[in-house]
Amino acid sequence: MTRTLASAFAVALSLALAAPAAAQAPAAATAPVQNTAQNAAHEALWQLFRDSDEASLKRNPIQALFRGDMRYADRLGDYITDAWYDAERAAGESDLRRLEAIDRTRLDATDRIAYDVFKWQTEENLKGLTPEILALTAVRPINHFTGFHTFYPSFASATGGAPFATLADYENNLKRHQDFVTLLDRSIGRFREGMASGVVETKLTINNVIEQLATQLAEAPEESPFYSPVTQFPDGISAADQTRLKAEYRAMIADRIYPSYKRLHDFLKAEYLPAARDQVGLSAMKGGPVLYAQLIENTTTLPLKAEDIHNIGLAEVKRIHAEMEKVKAEVAFKGTLPEFFEYLRSDPKFQPKSREWLTEKYFEIGKAVDAKVPDYFSTVPKSPLDIRPYEPFREKHEAGGSYMPGTPDGTRPGIFYFNAYDLPSRTTPGMTTLYLHEGAPGHHFQISLAQENEALPNFMRFGGNTAYVEGWGLYAETLGYPMGFFDDPYQRFGTLSDEMLRAMRLVVDTGLHAKGWTRDRAIEYMLANSDMGRTDATAEVERYIAIPSQALAYKIGALKIQELRARAEKALGKTFDIRDFHAQVLMTGALPLAVLEKKIDDWIASKK
């Protein structure tokens, strides 16, 4: 799930997206007719948005929970059933019919952006719901990077997305657990369908899932994240209810959840694993090339081919290598770039001292970033940002960091997670850039500013696309340069290393899924071209294997945002204001890149 804004936004948006000043005003006699038609088109569009969003929340109650909407809190959702897929498809087709009946030319500039985003998102969703694509995806419901088996325990713990403020919250959580058990058993059925059709997951990903399930089963029920909510209760829950809930939660874990984990674990190990494929790339899976092409378009929001992306990655790797050589010379390191990588990997001074030390340093980075933010952003999120290490039960297979959104009203903070697993394999130069990407002003700003902005339709507040979201995160890292965080050569090398990671992703993801690369070849490529440790490189490659094309979004999205900023700086000259540019990029939610480009071009024209 990667999935998830300001009070003055309505005025700022109306000004930013206004028609160019040179446009002629309509004659007085025709203005009322045009205004009436425009109002009717606006109302029809927004009624469609409201109806579509409300229907989606009913089909996907967990989305409502993430927003703090408790109307469907007793259900998890009917995911991966034929009925759920059919309902999603029917809703998308109905939404498009209603959208096509609205005259786009009658809409103002703001509504035209919303129209275009809704159309793009709905059409992309439908592409993923065709029988041909579902035959390649629905039968692979779980891998080690995406699956309810790891998402839900964190969500349902006292520190995840599920609320635990009232007695009803605790009761609803138990009811959702019933749906979770059903979902795990349903996943076995989907896996069996794939075994019959010849569309199967990789041995690598399934072995990792087996390990994840075994890790959770090894915990006593009282140590499970599912039990965490009853270890601390809010005020207002009686002693009798507390005693009852503790017993019911333990029984649910021991008698329902753990047995469902065991069924899935045993099935995967005894039946599915022998049928899983040895080759890790989609190019080796039945129907894989067709799926990968569709995933690239969906992920990047652009009509790109795997070969083109591979070549962009190779060019970026070469450029960043040149910048790394400059840093190596600046610190007077005597040796090759690969030797410098090894020095950064292995020298104790670049290794975090402890989980607690790592936490303290991230808090220090956060305070330093906060002091610089007003120079670059006119609006900041209401939602606070919390800093936490991953929980031990999932840290081994997680990335170096990630972000979980808070609630729109700010009552639950956004969370920046960092990975404290295998500390000797981790290095400190990349800490600042990781925080800038996952925390502020990266995902926390982008996601929070969108969902806090009630002037946007909900699908723009809470939806999005990976190229924009991750492109913004990578672009946010580059703000460390003018903010002064990369004056230190090792911190600068850290951000170059992270940029190198995103460039290598273009090479490795396409290598794995379009060119037949093996897991080991991909890992060795990353080790040879960066200062990554083997643990991190392995986790990254296994992530690309599990979620093909997702890793392409970062660099493709960032390159587009950087291109648009350079275009605006050149066109506007001394009148260019970085805060205005960032508001244009951020304050209408996560736009497909072509829609974002059109918006920025219109803004430049209006400023000139």
Salt bridges, closest charged atoms under 4 A:
ASP51 OD2 - ARG98 NH2 3.09
ASP53 OD1 - ARG67 NH2 2.70
GLU54 OE1 - ARG71 NH2 2.90
ASP69 OD2 - ARG71 NH2 2.78
ASP78 OD1 - ARG186 NH2 3.42
ASP82 OD1 - ARG190 NH2 2.76
ASP86 OD1 - ARG89 NH1 2.96
GLU88 OE2 - ARG59 NE 2.64
ASP103 OD2 - ARG106 NE 3.86
ASP111 OD2 - HIS42 ND1 2.49
ASP116 OD2 - ARG104 NH2 2.71
GLU123 OE2 - LYS119 NZ 2.82
GLU124 OE2 - LYS127 NZ 2.94
GLU171 OE2 - ARG244 NH2 2.76
ASP185 OD2 - ARG263 NH2 2.94
GLU193 OE1 - ARG190 NH1 2.94
GLU201 OE2 - ARG140 NH1 2.90
GLU211 OE2 - LYS396 NZ 2.79
GLU211 OE1 - HIS397 NE2 3.87
GLU222 OE2 - ARG250 NE 2.51
ASP241 OD1 - ARG244 NH2 3.16
GLU248 OE1 - ARG244 NH1 3.11
ASP266 OD2 - LYS262 NZ 2.68
ASP266 OD1 - HIS265 ND1 2.98
GLU271 OE1 - ARG192 NH1 2.65
ASP278 OD1 - LYS203 NZ 3.57
GLU297 OE2 - LYS127 NZ 2.53
GLU307 OE1 - LYS515 NZ 2.85
GLU316 OE1 - ARG319 NH2 2.89
GLU316 OE1 - LYS555 NZ 2.94
GLU323 OE2 - LYS326 NZ 3.18
GLU325 OE1 - LYS328 NZ 3.41
GLU330 OE1 - ARG492 NH1 2.85
GLU342 OE1 - ARG345 NH1 2.96
GLU364 OE1 - LYS361 NZ 3.54
ASP386 OD2 - ARG388 NE 3.04
GLU391 OE1 - ARG394 NE 2.57
GLU395 OE1 - ARG355 NH2 2.93
GLU398 OE2 - ARG394 NH1 3.47
GLU438 OE2 - HIS437 NE2 3.88
GLU438 OE1 - HIS443 NE2 3.79
GLU470 OE1 - HIS437 NE2 3.08
GLU470 OE1 - HIS443 NE2 2.92
GLU477 OE2 - HIS437 ND1 2.88
GLU477 OE2 - ARG502 NH2 2.69
GLU499 OE2 - ARG319 NH2 2.71
GLU499 OE2 - LYS555 NZ 2.84
ASP520 OD1 - ARG519 NH1 3.03
GLU524 OE2 - ARG534 NH2 3.05
ASP536 OD1 - ARG426 NH1 2.87
GLU540 OE1 - ARG505 NH2 2.96
GLU542 OE2 - ARG519 NE 3.03
GLU563 OE1 - LYS560 NZ 3.31
GLU563 OE2 - ARG567 NH2 2.65
GLU569 OE2 - ARG565 NE 3.12
ASP577 OD1 - ARG579 NE 3.66
ASP580 OD2 - LYS607 NZ 3.91
GLU597 OE1 - LYS560 NZ 3.16
GLU597 OE2 - ARG567 NH2 2.91
ASP601 OD1 - ARG567 NH1 2.76
ASP602 OD2 - LYS598 NZ 2.80
